[in-house]
């Protein structure tokens, strides 16, 4: 479905996409920036169209991040490719269900999960800062495949913001990756979830291609800069960004819930 906008809006949305790509490359949660920006710019547009357009822009950012990390960080291919295959299918299923599921009903659950993530990260200062190889057992790897490849990917198809955060925390807490290594694996899976969801939204006609491509070009620059910064500064920097982004996401979703209840 086409969106009506003037040239001034494009500049603002491109700037939002640039910042979203940077945030998403470091720790995930770029949708916290780009999706609300689209909703503010087009308050009367169908949510599915905004989700589809956002997915198109996000594909460029996550793919750029995955390539940038992949050149420096060694990936566990036995883990990442099965997870990615599951994620591609599950995110497509989530996108297909997006029209039938109320995002308002999901927000309180998402807030609770994000608060649990925040408590986990803050109460475990060493989590993700240093790798813990002893955690990498076969059953934990299988758990990550299911959690990341099915549950989180399905969520990404339905609504999306925070997906990268959930993936990063799963890789750090369950497999003992440091945050930078977790980010490298997360971006590969997240690229697959974006592709899967985008394919469904495109078939449904819920993508504004001109706007999505314009924002996508900006996310490439932001994602490249964010991934390089994360690798240069290290996991402690990523941990700080993670806490800030999760806190911001909780506040944003909490405000949405409050206003939807007539606050």
ABEGO torsion letter per residue (X at the ends): XBBBBBAAAAAAAAAAAAAAAAAAAAAEGAAAAAAAAAAAABAABBAAAAAAAAAAAAAAAAAAAAAAAAAABBBBAAAAAAAAAAAAAAAAAAAAAAAABBAAAAAAAAAAAAAAAAAAAAABAABGABBBAAABBAAAAAAAAAAAAAAAAAAAAAAGBGAAAAAAAAAAAAAGBBAAAAAAAAAAAAAAAAAAAAAAAAAAGABBAAAAAAAAAAAAAAAAAAAAAAAAAEAAAAAAAAAAAAAAAAAAAAAAAAAAAGX
